[in-house]
Amino acid sequence: MYDLIILGGGPAGTAASVYAARKQLKTAIITSEFGGQSVVSELIYNWIGTPEISGANLGENLKKHVLYYKGPYLDIIDGEKVVSVSKKDNIITVSTESGKTYTSKSLLIATGSGRRKLNALNAEKFENKGITYCASCDGPLFADQDVLVIGGGNAGFETAAQLLAYCKSVTMIHRSAEFRADEIIVKQILKNPKFKAITNAEITEVNGDQFVSSLTYKDKITGKIETIPTSGIFVEIGQIPNTDFVKDLVDIDEFGKVVVDPNTQMSSVPGIWAAGDCTDGKYHQNNIATGDAVKALEDIYIWLHKNK
């Protein structure tokens, strides 16, 4: 029986495990791999305290920090995928794909999310070769270049705003006639002379040799095929939270994210918290995920001692 089980080996899960071990809570961290989404990024410039680091090295550093605390207060269950979580008589049971079960008094869900991928010919081929899913991580690599943003929601416009600060031009490609982003940010971005928006566009192909050189789309109104030269394509068409295994246990929003109290990160079920990209928090970044996890750990520690 553990005091706490942490699910996920990204920034949130690893930060939580370090804090849990230091607080001497009997803890297990269960993860299929360490590092989170950023492991695929060539360079990350906004990991606080490190001017630049590759995604692979960030993942290794997170794992090393957790391994440093492996011992009487921290078990590391690596390479396991969680398939279900249940709660009965204040005991939480976690079941994994291998058929093993683990029990705990409390649970932190930090399983993150996966980016919804661009569905177009050659899109997979050019991932990390011009196609990126993280402007915060990779944006500075495209300074003074003509780039595209795929999407039309708040995330897409926030990405465009960031890129406009240092890119030569930003063109947004959106599949519908109307944008889904808040009107205030749409109006603000549309005023920028370096910004252009193309709507009713069905992306068909990404072109290039070793790296992206252009993108081809079909105008859904006229049927005309157009090709736009570009060296960078930033995809912001949504995320898919890794929360299926708790969708019948805690409150989930319309996007599949765990609904949490922003003051404590506690879910709708006492004894279960969530942090990072799997939650309904407004912003999702590595640094925010670690902060959310630490906040959760402080609350978990108090909750456990109140409920001894």
C-alpha positions in Angstrom: 0.0 0.0 0.0 1.4 3.4 -1.1 0.7 6.8 0.3 0.8 8.1 -3.3 0.9 6.8 -6.8 2.0 9.1 -9.6 1.0 8.3 -13.1 3.3 9.8 -15.9 7.0 10.4 -16.4 6.9 13.9 -18.0 7.8 17.2 -16.3 4.7 17.0 -14.0 5.1 13.4 -12.9 8.9 13.7 -12.3 8.6 16.9 -10.4 5.9 15.3 -8.2 8.0 12.2 -7.5 11.0 14.3 -6.4 8.8 16.3 -4.0 7.0 13.2 -2.7 10.3 11.4 -2.0 11.7 14.5 -0.2 8.5 14.6 1.9 9.1 10.9 2.7 5.8 9.8 1.3 5.8 6.1 0.3 5.4 6.7 -3.4 5.4 4.8 -6.7 5.7 6.5 -10.1 4.3 4.5 -13.0 5.2 5.5 -16.5 5.6 4.0 -19.9 8.5 6.4 -20.6 10.2 9.5 -19.2 10.3 12.9 -20.8 6.9 13.8 -22.0 6.0 15.4 -25.4 9.1 17.5 -25.6 11.5 14.6 -26.1 11.1 15.0 -29.8 12.1 18.7 -29.9 15.5 19.4 -31.3 16.2 22.3 -28.9 14.2 23.8 -26.1 14.9 27.4 -25.1 12.4 28.1 -22.3 13.2 25.4 -19.7 13.9 27.7 -16.8 17.5 27.6 -15.7 18.8 26.2 -19.0 19.4 28.5 -21.9 19.0 25.6 -24.4 18.6 21.8 -24.1 17.5 19.1 -26.5 14.3 17.3 -25.9 16.1 14.0 -25.5 18.5 15.5 -22.9 15.6 17.0 -21.0 14.0 13.6 -20.8 17.2 12.0 -19.6 17.7 14.7 -17.0 14.1 14.2 -15.7 14.7 10.5 -15.4 18.1 11.0 -13.6 16.5 13.3 -11.1 13.9 10.7 -10.3 16.4 7.9 -10.1 18.4 9.9 -7.6 15.5 9.5 -5.1 14.9 5.9 -5.8 14.9 4.1 -2.5 12.7 3.4 0.6 10.3 6.3 -0.3 10.2 6.0 -4.0 9.5 3.0 -6.3 10.0 3.5 -10.0 7.7 1.3 -12.2 9.0 2.1 -15.7 7.7 0.7 -19.0 4.2 0.1 -17.7 1.0 1.5 -19.3 -1.9 2.1 -17.0 -5.3 0.7 -18.3 -7.6 1.4 -15.4 -8.0 3.2 -12.0 -10.7 2.4 -9.5 -11.5 3.6 -5.9 -13.3 1.7 -3.2 -13.4 2.3 0.5 -10.9 5.1 0.1 -8.4 2.8 -1.5 -7.3 3.5 -5.1 -6.3 0.6 -7.3 -4.2 1.1 -10.4 -4.1 -1.7 -13.0 -1.5 -1.9 -15.8 -1.4 -3.5 -19.2 0.9 -6.3 -17.9 -1.9 -7.4 -15.4 -0.3 -5.9 -12.3 -2.2 -3.9 -9.7 -1.0 -1.3 -7.2 -2.9 0.3 -4.3 -2.6 3.7 -2.7 -4.3 6.2 -0.4 -3.9 9.0 -3.0 -3.3 9.5 -6.7 -1.7 12.1 -9.0 -2.6 11.9 -12.7 0.2 13.4 -14.8 -0.2 11.5 -18.0 -0.1 14.5 -20.3 -1.6 14.5 -23.8 -0.7 13.8 -27.3 -0.7 16.4 -30.1 -3.4 15.8 -32.8 -1.3 15.2 -35.8 -1.5 16.8 -39.2 -3.3 14.5 -41.7 -1.6 15.2 -45.0 0.7 13.4 -47.4 4.3 13.4 -46.1 3.3 15.1 -42.8 4.9 12.2 -40.8 8.0 12.3 -42.9 8.7 15.9 -42.1 8.1 15.9 -38.4 11.0 17.7 -36.7 12.2 18.6 -40.2 10.1 21.7 -40.6 6.9 20.4 -39.0 6.7 21.1 -35.3 4.0 20.9 -32.6 5.7 23.2 -30.1 6.3 26.9 -30.9 7.6 27.5 -27.5 10.3 24.9 -28.0 11.1 25.3 -31.7 9.9 28.8 -32.7 13.3 30.6 -32.3 14.8 28.2 -34.9 12.7 29.9 -37.5 13.6 33.5 -36.8 13.4 35.7 -39.9 11.7 33.0 -41.9 8.3 32.7 -43.6 6.2 30.2 -41.5 2.8 28.7 -41.4 0.4 28.0 -38.5 -2.2 25.3 -39.0 -5.3 25.9 -36.8 -7.8 28.5 -36.0 -8.4 28.3 -32.2 -6.8 30.1 -29.3 -3.7 27.9 -29.4 -3.2 28.7 -33.1 -3.5 32.4 -32.6 -1.3 32.4 -29.4 1.4 30.5 -31.5 1.0 33.1 -34.3 1.4 35.9 -31.8 4.6 34.4 -30.5 6.1 33.7 -34.0 5.2 37.2 -35.2 7.8 38.6 -32.7 10.7 37.1 -34.7 9.6 35.5 -37.9 9.5 37.3 -41.3 5.9 36.4 -41.9 3.2 34.1 -40.4 0.4 32.7 -42.5 -2.4 30.8 -40.8 -4.2 28.0 -42.6 -7.6 27.1 -41.3 -10.0 24.5 -42.6 -13.2 26.4 -41.8 -14.6 29.8 -42.7 -14.8 31.1 -39.1 -12.0 31.1 -36.5 -12.7 29.4 -33.1 -10.4 31.7 -31.1 -11.5 34.5 -28.8 -12.6 37.5 -30.9 -10.2 39.8 -29.1 -7.1 37.9 -30.0 -8.3 37.4 -33.6 -8.7 41.1 -34.1 -5.3 41.8 -32.5 -3.4 39.4 -34.7 -5.2 40.3 -37.9 -3.9 43.9 -37.6 -0.3 42.7 -37.8 1.1 43.5 -41.3 3.2 40.3 -41.1 0.2 38.1 -40.7 -2.1 36.5 -43.3 -5.0 34.1 -42.9 -6.3 31.5 -45.4 -9.6 30.0 -44.6 -11.6 27.1 -46.1 -8.4 25.3 -46.8 -7.9 21.5 -46.9 -4.3 20.7 -46.5 -3.3 17.9 -48.9 0.5 17.6 -48.9 3.8 18.8 -47.3 6.6 19.1 -49.8 10.4 19.2 -49.5 13.6 17.2 -49.8 15.4 16.7 -46.5 13.4 19.6 -44.9 10.0 21.3 -45.6 10.0 23.7 -48.5 6.3 24.2 -49.1 2.7 23.2 -48.3 -0.1 22.4 -50.7 -3.8 22.9 -50.0 -7.1 22.8 -51.8 -9.5 25.7 -51.6 -12.8 24.1 -50.4 -14.9 26.8 -52.1 -13.3 27.0 -55.5 -11.5 23.6 -55.6 -8.3 25.3 -56.7 -5.0 23.7 -55.6 -2.5 26.2 -54.1 1.1 25.7 -52.9 2.8 28.1 -50.4 6.6 28.2 -49.9 7.6 27.9 -46.3 10.4 26.5 -44.1 8.4 25.9 -41.0 4.9 24.5 -40.3 3.5 24.9 -36.7 0.6 22.6 -36.1 -2.0 23.7 -33.5 -5.1 21.5 -34.2 -5.7 20.3 -30.7 -4.5 17.8 -28.1 -5.8 14.4 -27.1 -5.5 14.0 -23.3 -4.3 10.7 -22.0 -7.2 10.2 -19.6 -9.4 7.4 -21.0 -8.5 5.2 -18.0 -10.2 7.7 -15.5 -13.1 9.0 -17.6 -15.6 7.1 -15.6 -14.0 8.0 -12.2 -13.4 11.7 -12.2 -15.1 14.7 -13.9 -13.8 15.2 -17.4 -14.5 18.2 -19.6 -15.8 18.1 -23.2 -12.2 17.8 -24.5 -11.4 14.8 -22.3 -9.3 16.8 -19.7 -9.5 16.2 -16.0 -11.4 19.0 -14.3 -9.3 20.3 -11.3 -9.5 23.0 -8.7 -6.8 25.5 -9.8 -5.9 26.3 -6.2 -5.0 22.7 -5.3 -5.1 20.6 -8.5 -7.6 18.2 -6.8 -10.1 16.5 -9.1 -13.8 16.0 -8.4 -12.9 12.9 -6.4 -11.2 13.3 -3.0 -7.8 11.7 -2.9 -7.2 12.2 -6.6 -5.3 15.1 -8.1 -4.1 15.9 -11.6 -1.4 18.1 -13.1 0.0 19.2 -16.5 -1.5 18.7 -20.0 -4.1 16.2 -19.0 -6.0 18.8 -17.0 -8.4 21.6 -17.9 -5.8 24.3 -16.9 -5.7 27.2 -19.3 -2.1 27.0 -20.4 0.1 23.9 -21.0 3.8 24.1 -21.0 6.6 22.2 -19.3 7.3 24.8 -16.7 3.6 25.2 -15.9 3.2 21.4 -15.6 6.0 21.2 -13.0 4.5 24.0 -11.0 1.1 22.4 -11.1 2.6 19.2 -9.8 4.4 20.8 -7.0 1.3 22.6 -6.0 -0.6 19.3 -6.0 2.1 17.6 -3.9 1.9 20.3 -1.2 -1.9 19.7 -1.1 -1.5 15.9 -1.1 0.9 16.0 1.8 -1.5 18.0 3.9 -4.4 15.9 2.9 -2.7 12.6 3.8 -1.7 13.9 7.2 -5.3 15.1 7.8 -6.7 11.7 6.8 -4.4 9.4 8.7 
